[in-house]
Amino acid sequence: MCCSLHPSTLKASIIVGTYRSLVSPCPSCPFAPLPQEYTFARSVTATVCLHPLDI
């Protein structure tokens, strides 16, 4: 489900928090680096991971 929305869509979504992971939380995200803190936003369809600098 991660990163099924485009980063620009995330800006229009409600940011509900951040989380940290010791492993890559978004292996399918070409724009998300490996182990770091990611912002996640929940929309009606998916949860999106995005690099903090992209917010």
CHARMM internal coordinates of N, CA and C (Angstrom, degrees):
IC EDIT
DIST 1 N 1 CA 1.4666
DIST 1 CA 1 C 1.5233
ANGL 1 N 1 CA 1 C 110.49
DIST 1 C 2 N 1.3296
ANGL 1 CA 1 C 2 N 115.06
DIHE 1 N 1 CA 1 C 2 N -23.79
DIST 2 N 2 CA 1.4494
ANGL 1 C 2 N 2 CA 118.39
DIHE 1 CA 1 C 2 N 2 CA -175.66
DIST 2 CA 2 C 1.5233
ANGL 2 N 2 CA 2 C 112.41
DIHE 1 C 2 N 2 CA 2 C -63.54
DIST 2 C 3 N 1.2836
ANGL 2 CA 2 C 3 N 115.03
DIHE 2 N 2 CA 2 C 3 N 136.51
DIST 3 N 3 CA 1.4571
ANGL 2 C 3 N 3 CA 121.75
DIHE 2 CA 2 C 3 N 3 CA 175.30
DIST 3 CA 3 C 1.5211
ANGL 3 N 3 CA 3 C 113.87
DIHE 2 C 3 N 3 CA 3 C 62.88
DIST 3 C 4 N 1.3174
ANGL 3 CA 3 C 4 N 117.32
DIHE 3 N 3 CA 3 C 4 N 31.04
DIST 4 N 4 CA 1.4553
ANGL 3 C 4 N 4 CA 118.61
DIHE 3 CA 3 C 4 N 4 CA 178.09
DIST 4 CA 4 C 1.5294
ANGL 4 N 4 CA 4 C 109.46
DIHE 3 C 4 N 4 CA 4 C -84.85
DIST 4 C 5 N 1.3412
ANGL 4 CA 4 C 5 N 115.61
DIHE 4 N 4 CA 4 C 5 N -7.16
DIST 5 N 5 CA 1.4576
ANGL 4 C 5 N 5 CA 120.18
DIHE 4 CA 4 C 5 N 5 CA 177.04
DIST 5 CA 5 C 1.5215
ANGL 5 N 5 CA 5 C 108.70
DIHE 4 C 5 N 5 CA 5 C -111.94
DIST 5 C 6 N 1.3007
ANGL 5 CA 5 C 6 N 115.91
DIHE 5 N 5 CA 5 C 6 N 151.30
DIST 6 N 6 CA 1.4557
ANGL 5 C 6 N 6 CA 120.46
DIHE 5 CA 5 C 6 N 6 CA 179.56
DIST 6 CA 6 C 1.5344
ANGL 6 N 6 CA 6 C 109.31
DIHE 5 C 6 N 6 CA 6 C -74.16
DIST 6 C 7 N 1.3545
ANGL 6 CA 6 C 7 N 117.74
DIHE 6 N 6 CA 6 C 7 N 147.87
DIST 7 N 7 CA 1.4580
ANGL 6 C 7 N 7 CA 121.29
DIHE 6 CA 6 C 7 N 7 CA 179.00
DIST 7 CA 7 C 1.5301
ANGL 7 N 7 CA 7 C 114.16
DIHE 6 C 7 N 7 CA 7 C -50.24
DIST 7 C 8 N 1.3172
ANGL 7 CA 7 C 8 N 117.36
DIHE 7 N 7 CA 7 C 8 N -35.64
DIST 8 N 8 CA 1.4577
ANGL 7 C 8 N 8 CA 120.12
DIHE 7 CA 7 C 8 N 8 CA -178.86
DIST 8 CA 8 C 1.5199
ANGL 8 N 8 CA 8 C 110.18
DIHE 7 C 8 N 8 CA 8 C -67.13
DIST 8 C 9 N 1.3318
ANGL 8 CA 8 C 9 N 116.33
DIHE 8 N 8 CA 8 C 9 N -27.38
DIST 9 N 9 CA 1.4628
ANGL 8 C 9 N 9 CA 120.54
DIHE 8 CA 8 C 9 N 9 CA 178.80
DIST 9 CA 9 C 1.5177
ANGL 9 N 9 CA 9 C 109.52
DIHE 8 C 9 N 9 CA 9 C -72.26
DIST 9 C 10 N 1.3320
ANGL 9 CA 9 C 10 N 116.08
DIHE 9 N 9 CA 9 C 10 N -31.69
DIST 10 N 10 CA 1.4534
ANGL 9 C 10 N 10 CA 120.73
DIHE 9 CA 9 C 10 N 10 CA -178.70
DIST 10 CA 10 C 1.5159
ANGL 10 N 10 CA 10 C 111.57
DIHE 9 C 10 N 10 CA 10 C -61.39
DIST 10 C 11 N 1.3302
ANGL 10 CA 10 C 11 N 116.05
DIHE 10 N 10 CA 10 C 11 N -36.90
DIST 11 N 11 CA 1.4515
ANGL 10 C 11 N 11 CA 120.15
DIHE 10 CA 10 C 11 N 11 CA -178.49
DIST 11 CA 11 C 1.5266
ANGL 11 N 11 CA 11 C 111.72
DIHE 10 C 11 N 11 CA 11 C -61.92
DIST 11 C 12 N 1.3126
ANGL 11 CA 11 C 12 N 116.63
DIHE 11 N 11 CA 11 C 12 N -25.77
DIST 12 N 12 CA 1.4507
ANGL 11 C 12 N 12 CA 120.75
DIHE 11 CA 11 C 12 N 12 CA -179.31
DIST 12 CA 12 C 1.5238
ANGL 12 N 12 CA 12 C 111.67
DIHE 11 C 12 N 12 CA 12 C -91.48
DIST 12 C 13 N 1.3290
ANGL 12 CA 12 C 13 N 115.05
DIHE 12 N 12 CA 12 C 13 N -2.81
DIST 13 N 13 CA 1.4582
ANGL 12 C 13 N 13 CA 119.86
DIHE 12 CA 12 C 13 N 13 CA -179.54
DIST 13 CA 13 C 1.5234
ANGL 13 N 13 CA 13 C 110.21
DIHE 12 C 13 N 13 CA 13 C -97.73
DIST 13 C 14 N 1.3155
ANGL 13 CA 13 C 14 N 115.75
DIHE 13 N 13 CA 13 C 14 N 167.00
DIST 14 N 14 CA 1.4547
ANGL 13 C 14 N 14 CA 119.96
DIHE 13 CA 13 C 14 N 14 CA 178.58
DIST 14 CA 14 C 1.5212
ANGL 14 N 14 CA 14 C 109.45
DIHE 13 C 14 N 14 CA 14 C -87.24
DIST 14 C 15 N 1.3325
ANGL 14 CA 14 C 15 N 116.01
DIHE 14 N 14 CA 14 C 15 N 122.27
DIST 15 N 15 CA 1.4545
ANGL 14 C 15 N 15 CA 119.60
DIHE 14 CA 14 C 15 N 15 CA 178.70
DIST 15 CA 15 C 1.5266
ANGL 15 N 15 CA 15 C 107.57
DIHE 14 C 15 N 15 CA 15 C -79.37
DIST 15 C 16 N 1.3147
ANGL 15 CA 15 C 16 N 116.11
DIHE 15 N 15 CA 15 C 16 N 119.99
DIST 16 N 16 CA 1.4568
ANGL 15 C 16 N 16 CA 120.13
DIHE 15 CA 15 C 16 N 16 CA -174.71
DIST 16 CA 16 C 1.5182
ANGL 16 N 16 CA 16 C 113.62
DIHE 15 C 16 N 16 CA 16 C -102.76
DIST 16 C 17 N 1.3225
ANGL 16 CA 16 C 17 N 118.15
DIHE 16 N 16 CA 16 C 17 N -5.00
DIST 17 N 17 CA 1.4465
ANGL 16 C 17 N 17 CA 118.91
DIHE 16 CA 16 C 17 N 17 CA 177.66
DIST 17 CA 17 C 1.5074
ANGL 17 N 17 CA 17 C 113.34
DIHE 16 C 17 N 17 CA 17 C 156.99
DIST 17 C 18 N 1.3341
ANGL 17 CA 17 C 18 N 115.44
DIHE 17 N 17 CA 17 C 18 N -175.13
DIST 18 N 18 CA 1.4539
ANGL 17 C 18 N 18 CA 120.41
DIHE 17 CA 17 C 18 N 18 CA 177.57
DIST 18 CA 18 C 1.5211
ANGL 18 N 18 CA 18 C 108.68
DIHE 17 C 18 N 18 CA 18 C -131.16
DIST 18 C 19 N 1.2952
ANGL 18 CA 18 C 19 N 116.34
DIHE 18 N 18 CA 18 C 19 N 160.97
DIST 19 N 19 CA 1.4592
ANGL 18 C 19 N 19 CA 119.22
DIHE 18 CA 18 C 19 N 19 CA 176.29
DIST 19 CA 19 C 1.5122
ANGL 19 N 19 CA 19 C 109.08
DIHE 18 C 19 N 19 CA 19 C -146.17
DIST 19 C 20 N 1.3234
ANGL 19 CA 19 C 20 N 115.25
DIHE 19 N 19 CA 19 C 20 N 158.98
DIST 20 N 20 CA 1.4534
ANGL 19 C 20 N 20 CA 120.06
DIHE 19 CA 19 C 20 N 20 CA 179.31
DIST 20 CA 20 C 1.5226
ANGL 20 N 20 CA 20 C 108.08
DIHE 19 C 20 N 20 CA 20 C -117.63
DIST 20 C 21 N 1.3077
ANGL 20 CA 20 C 21 N 115.10
DIHE 20 N 20 CA 20 C 21 N 149.68
DIST 21 N 21 CA 1.4550
ANGL 20 C 21 N 21 CA 118.99
DIHE 20 CA 20 C 21 N 21 CA 179.29
DIST 21 CA 21 C 1.5199
ANGL 21 N 21 CA 21 C 109.73
DIHE 20 C 21 N 21 CA 21 C -143.14
DIST 21 C 22 N 1.3311
ANGL 21 CA 21 C 22 N 115.87
DIHE 21 N 21 CA 21 C 22 N 146.10
DIST 22 N 22 CA 1.4604
ANGL 21 C 22 N 22 CA 119.93
DIHE 21 CA 21 C 22 N 22 CA 179.20
DIST 22 CA 22 C 1.5176
ANGL 22 N 22 CA 22 C 111.01
DIHE 21 C 22 N 22 CA 22 C -88.48
DIST 22 C 23 N 1.3185
ANGL 22 CA 22 C 23 N 115.90
DIHE 22 N 22 CA 22 C 23 N -10.20
DIST 23 N 23 CA 1.4623
ANGL 22 C 23 N 23 CA 120.59
DIHE 22 CA 22 C 23 N 23 CA 177.32
DIST 23 CA 23 C 1.5248
ANGL 23 N 23 CA 23 C 107.43
DIHE 22 C 23 N 23 CA 23 C -125.21
DIST 23 C 24 N 1.3066
ANGL 23 CA 23 C 24 N 116.57
DIHE 23 N 23 CA 23 C 24 N 165.97
DIST 24 N 24 CA 1.4537
ANGL 23 C 24 N 24 CA 120.40
DIHE 23 CA 23 C 24 N 24 CA -178.52
DIST 24 CA 24 C 1.5267
ANGL 24 N 24 CA 24 C 110.58
DIHE 23 C 24 N 24 CA 24 C -64.20
DIST 24 C 25 N 1.3379
ANGL 24 CA 24 C 25 N 117.89
DIHE 24 N 24 CA 24 C 25 N 115.19
DIST 25 N 25 CA 1.4489
ANGL 24 C 25 N 25 CA 121.87
DIHE 24 CA 24 C 25 N 25 CA -179.76
DIST 25 CA 25 C 1.5273
ANGL 25 N 25 CA 25 C 112.77
DIHE 24 C 25 N 25 CA 25 C -79.68
DIST 25 C 26 N 1.3299
ANGL 25 CA 25 C 26 N 115.51
DIHE 25 N 25 CA 25 C 26 N -17.17
DIST 26 N 26 CA 1.4587
ANGL 25 C 26 N 26 CA 119.48
DIHE 25 CA 25 C 26 N 26 CA -177.23
DIST 26 CA 26 C 1.5152
ANGL 26 N 26 CA 26 C 111.16
DIHE 25 C 26 N 26 CA 26 C -133.38
DIST 26 C 27 N 1.3335
ANGL 26 CA 26 C 27 N 118.46
DIHE 26 N 26 CA 26 C 27 N 71.92
DIST 27 N 27 CA 1.4573
ANGL 26 C 27 N 27 CA 120.90
DIHE 26 CA 26 C 27 N 27 CA -178.64
DIST 27 CA 27 C 1.5220
ANGL 27 N 27 CA 27 C 113.10
DIHE 26 C 27 N 27 CA 27 C -62.51
DIST 27 C 28 N 1.3204
ANGL 27 CA 27 C 28 N 117.09
DIHE 27 N 27 CA 27 C 28 N -20.20
DIST 28 N 28 CA 1.4523
ANGL 27 C 28 N 28 CA 119.66
DIHE 27 CA 27 C 28 N 28 CA -177.84
DIST 28 CA 28 C 1.5308
ANGL 28 N 28 CA 28 C 112.17
DIHE 27 C 28 N 28 CA 28 C -95.79
DIST 28 C 29 N 1.3383
ANGL 28 CA 28 C 29 N 116.52
DIHE 28 N 28 CA 28 C 29 N 4.79
DIST 29 N 29 CA 1.4630
ANGL 28 C 29 N 29 CA 120.07
DIHE 28 CA 28 C 29 N 29 CA -178.69
DIST 29 CA 29 C 1.5133
ANGL 29 N 29 CA 29 C 111.16
DIHE 28 C 29 N 29 CA 29 C -95.11
DIST 29 C 30 N 1.3007
ANGL 29 CA 29 C 30 N 119.12
DIHE 29 N 29 CA 29 C 30 N 110.77
DIST 30 N 30 CA 1.4584
ANGL 29 C 30 N 30 CA 121.30
DIHE 29 CA 29 C 30 N 30 CA 178.52
DIST 30 CA 30 C 1.5240
ANGL 30 N 30 CA 30 C 111.33
DIHE 29 C 30 N 30 CA 30 C -70.39
DIST 30 C 31 N 1.3378
ANGL 30 CA 30 C 31 N 117.91
DIHE 30 N 30 CA 30 C 31 N -21.81
DIST 31 N 31 CA 1.4577
ANGL 30 C 31 N 31 CA 121.10
DIHE 30 CA 30 C 31 N 31 CA -177.29
DIST 31 CA 31 C 1.5229
ANGL 31 N 31 CA 31 C 113.10
DIHE 30 C 31 N 31 CA 31 C -99.86
DIST 31 C 32 N 1.3388
ANGL 31 CA 31 C 32 N 117.00
DIHE 31 N 31 CA 31 C 32 N 0.84
DIST 32 N 32 CA 1.4627
ANGL 31 C 32 N 32 CA 119.80
DIHE 31 CA 31 C 32 N 32 CA -179.66
DIST 32 CA 32 C 1.5239
ANGL 32 N 32 CA 32 C 110.72
DIHE 31 C 32 N 32 CA 32 C -107.46
DIST 32 C 33 N 1.3218
ANGL 32 CA 32 C 33 N 116.47
DIHE 32 N 32 CA 32 C 33 N 119.16
DIST 33 N 33 CA 1.4685
ANGL 32 C 33 N 33 CA 120.93
DIHE 32 CA 32 C 33 N 33 CA 178.31
DIST 33 CA 33 C 1.5257
ANGL 33 N 33 CA 33 C 110.83
DIHE 32 C 33 N 33 CA 33 C -64.15
DIST 33 C 34 N 1.3284
ANGL 33 CA 33 C 34 N 116.26
DIHE 33 N 33 CA 33 C 34 N 169.41
DIST 34 N 34 CA 1.4567
ANGL 33 C 34 N 34 CA 120.32
DIHE 33 CA 33 C 34 N 34 CA 178.02
DIST 34 CA 34 C 1.5238
ANGL 34 N 34 CA 34 C 110.19
DIHE 33 C 34 N 34 CA 34 C -75.67
DIST 34 C 35 N 1.3445
ANGL 34 CA 34 C 35 N 119.64
DIHE 34 N 34 CA 34 C 35 N -162.78
DIST 35 N 35 CA 1.4653
ANGL 34 C 35 N 35 CA 122.28
DIHE 34 CA 34 C 35 N 35 CA -165.37
DIST 35 CA 35 C 1.5305
ANGL 35 N 35 CA 35 C 117.00
DIHE 34 C 35 N 35 CA 35 C -29.23
DIST 35 C 36 N 1.2800
ANGL 35 CA 35 C 36 N 117.57
DIHE 35 N 35 CA 35 C 36 N 108.16
DIST 36 N 36 CA 1.4557
ANGL 35 C 36 N 36 CA 123.96
DIHE 35 CA 35 C 36 N 36 CA 177.54
DIST 36 CA 36 C 1.5132
ANGL 36 N 36 CA 36 C 108.44
DIHE 35 C 36 N 36 CA 36 C -161.22
DIST 36 C 37 N 1.3079
ANGL 36 CA 36 C 37 N 114.74
DIHE 36 N 36 CA 36 C 37 N -178.65
DIST 37 N 37 CA 1.4575
ANGL 36 C 37 N 37 CA 118.57
DIHE 36 CA 36 C 37 N 37 CA 175.79
DIST 37 CA 37 C 1.5194
ANGL 37 N 37 CA 37 C 107.41
DIHE 36 C 37 N 37 CA 37 C -89.57
DIST 37 C 38 N 1.3111
ANGL 37 CA 37 C 38 N 116.81
DIHE 37 N 37 CA 37 C 38 N 131.57
DIST 38 N 38 CA 1.4525
ANGL 37 C 38 N 38 CA 120.91
DIHE 37 CA 37 C 38 N 38 CA -179.18
DIST 38 CA 38 C 1.5245
ANGL 38 N 38 CA 38 C 109.85
DIHE 37 C 38 N 38 CA 38 C -118.63
DIST 38 C 39 N 1.2895
ANGL 38 CA 38 C 39 N 115.21
DIHE 38 N 38 CA 38 C 39 N 147.97
DIST 39 N 39 CA 1.4539
ANGL 38 C 39 N 39 CA 119.85
DIHE 38 CA 38 C 39 N 39 CA 174.21
DIST 39 CA 39 C 1.5208
ANGL 39 N 39 CA 39 C 106.08
DIHE 38 C 39 N 39 CA 39 C -91.23
DIST 39 C 40 N 1.3231
ANGL 39 CA 39 C 40 N 116.74
DIHE 39 N 39 CA 39 C 40 N 138.53
DIST 40 N 40 CA 1.4557
ANGL 39 C 40 N 40 CA 117.19
DIHE 39 CA 39 C 40 N 40 CA 176.84
DIST 40 CA 40 C 1.5226
ANGL 40 N 40 CA 40 C 109.10
DIHE 39 C 40 N 40 CA 40 C -125.85
DIST 40 C 41 N 1.2973
ANGL 40 CA 40 C 41 N 115.86
DIHE 40 N 40 CA 40 C 41 N 142.75
DIST 41 N 41 CA 1.4498
ANGL 40 C 41 N 41 CA 121.35
DIHE 40 CA 40 C 41 N 41 CA 179.16
DIST 41 CA 41 C 1.5158
ANGL 41 N 41 CA 41 C 108.21
DIHE 40 C 41 N 41 CA 41 C -131.09
DIST 41 C 42 N 1.3106
ANGL 41 CA 41 C 42 N 115.60
DIHE 41 N 41 CA 41 C 42 N 137.28
DIST 42 N 42 CA 1.4552
ANGL 41 C 42 N 42 CA 118.64
DIHE 41 CA 41 C 42 N 42 CA -179.28
DIST 42 CA 42 C 1.5244
ANGL 42 N 42 CA 42 C 109.84
DIHE 41 C 42 N 42 CA 42 C -103.65
DIST 42 C 43 N 1.3097
ANGL 42 CA 42 C 43 N 114.77
DIHE 42 N 42 CA 42 C 43 N 127.16
DIST 43 N 43 CA 1.4555
ANGL 42 C 43 N 43 CA 119.53
DIHE 42 CA 42 C 43 N 43 CA 176.30
DIST 43 CA 43 C 1.5188
ANGL 43 N 43 CA 43 C 106.20
DIHE 42 C 43 N 43 CA 43 C -109.68
DIST 43 C 44 N 1.3008
ANGL 43 CA 43 C 44 N 117.86
DIHE 43 N 43 CA 43 C 44 N -169.50
DIST 44 N 44 CA 1.4546
ANGL 43 C 44 N 44 CA 120.21
DIHE 43 CA 43 C 44 N 44 CA 179.94
DIST 44 CA 44 C 1.5176
ANGL 44 N 44 CA 44 C 110.98
DIHE 43 C 44 N 44 CA 44 C -76.21
DIST 44 C 45 N 1.3346
ANGL 44 CA 44 C 45 N 116.45
DIHE 44 N 44 CA 44 C 45 N -10.00
DIST 45 N 45 CA 1.4542
ANGL 44 C 45 N 45 CA 118.55
DIHE 44 CA 44 C 45 N 45 CA -175.72
DIST 45 CA 45 C 1.5180
ANGL 45 N 45 CA 45 C 115.22
DIHE 44 C 45 N 45 CA 45 C -118.92
DIST 45 C 46 N 1.3398
ANGL 45 CA 45 C 46 N 117.43
DIHE 45 N 45 CA 45 C 46 N -29.21
DIST 46 N 46 CA 1.4561
ANGL 45 C 46 N 46 CA 117.62
DIHE 45 CA 45 C 46 N 46 CA -174.12
DIST 46 CA 46 C 1.5183
ANGL 46 N 46 CA 46 C 113.26
DIHE 45 C 46 N 46 CA 46 C -161.21
DIST 46 C 47 N 1.3154
ANGL 46 CA 46 C 47 N 114.79
DIHE 46 N 46 CA 46 C 47 N 169.04
DIST 47 N 47 CA 1.4563
ANGL 46 C 47 N 47 CA 121.32
DIHE 46 CA 46 C 47 N 47 CA 173.68
DIST 47 CA 47 C 1.5211
ANGL 47 N 47 CA 47 C 106.34
DIHE 46 C 47 N 47 CA 47 C -107.38
DIST 47 C 48 N 1.3111
ANGL 47 CA 47 C 48 N 116.99
DIHE 47 N 47 CA 47 C 48 N 132.41
DIST 48 N 48 CA 1.4477
ANGL 47 C 48 N 48 CA 121.52
DIHE 47 CA 47 C 48 N 48 CA -174.71
DIST 48 CA 48 C 1.5217
ANGL 48 N 48 CA 48 C 111.94
DIHE 47 C 48 N 48 CA 48 C -116.23
DIST 48 C 49 N 1.3241
ANGL 48 CA 48 C 49 N 115.67
DIHE 48 N 48 CA 48 C 49 N 136.60
DIST 49 N 49 CA 1.4596
ANGL 48 C 49 N 49 CA 120.59
DIHE 48 CA 48 C 49 N 49 CA 176.44
DIST 49 CA 49 C 1.5209
ANGL 49 N 49 CA 49 C 107.28
DIHE 48 C 49 N 49 CA 49 C -103.88
DIST 49 C 50 N 1.3178
ANGL 49 CA 49 C 50 N 115.40
DIHE 49 N 49 CA 49 C 50 N 139.85
DIST 50 N 50 CA 1.4489
ANGL 49 C 50 N 50 CA 118.50
DIHE 49 CA 49 C 50 N 50 CA -178.89
DIST 50 CA 50 C 1.5160
ANGL 50 N 50 CA 50 C 109.03
DIHE 49 C 50 N 50 CA 50 C -148.29
DIST 50 C 51 N 1.3337
ANGL 50 CA 50 C 51 N 116.08
DIHE 50 N 50 CA 50 C 51 N 142.03
DIST 51 N 51 CA 1.4508
ANGL 50 C 51 N 51 CA 120.42
DIHE 50 CA 50 C 51 N 51 CA 178.57
DIST 51 CA 51 C 1.5277
ANGL 51 N 51 CA 51 C 108.87
DIHE 50 C 51 N 51 CA 51 C -64.19
DIST 51 C 52 N 1.3378
ANGL 51 CA 51 C 52 N 118.53
DIHE 51 N 51 CA 51 C 52 N 136.65
DIST 52 N 52 CA 1.4721
ANGL 51 C 52 N 52 CA 122.11
DIHE 51 CA 51 C 52 N 52 CA -178.36
DIST 52 CA 52 C 1.5317
ANGL 52 N 52 CA 52 C 113.79
DIHE 51 C 52 N 52 CA 52 C -51.10
DIST 52 C 53 N 1.3249
ANGL 52 CA 52 C 53 N 117.66
DIHE 52 N 52 CA 52 C 53 N -34.84
DIST 53 N 53 CA 1.4578
ANGL 52 C 53 N 53 CA 120.87
DIHE 52 CA 52 C 53 N 53 CA -178.58
DIST 53 CA 53 C 1.5170
ANGL 53 N 53 CA 53 C 112.72
DIHE 52 C 53 N 53 CA 53 C -71.55
DIST 53 C 54 N 1.3279
ANGL 53 CA 53 C 54 N 116.71
DIHE 53 N 53 CA 53 C 54 N -13.40
DIST 54 N 54 CA 1.4591
ANGL 53 C 54 N 54 CA 119.89
DIHE 53 CA 53 C 54 N 54 CA -178.94
DIST 54 CA 54 C 1.5285
ANGL 54 N 54 CA 54 C 112.08
DIHE 53 C 54 N 54 CA 54 C -89.57
DIST 54 C 55 N 1.3219
ANGL 54 CA 54 C 55 N 116.16
DIHE 54 N 54 CA 54 C 55 N -8.26
DIST 55 N 55 CA 1.4709
ANGL 54 C 55 N 55 CA 118.71
DIHE 54 CA 54 C 55 N 55 CA -177.09
DIST 55 CA 55 C 1.5201
ANGL 55 N 55 CA 55 C 110.44
DIHE 54 C 55 N 55 CA 55 C -73.22
END
COOR INIT
IC SEED 1 N 1 CA 1 C
IC BUILD
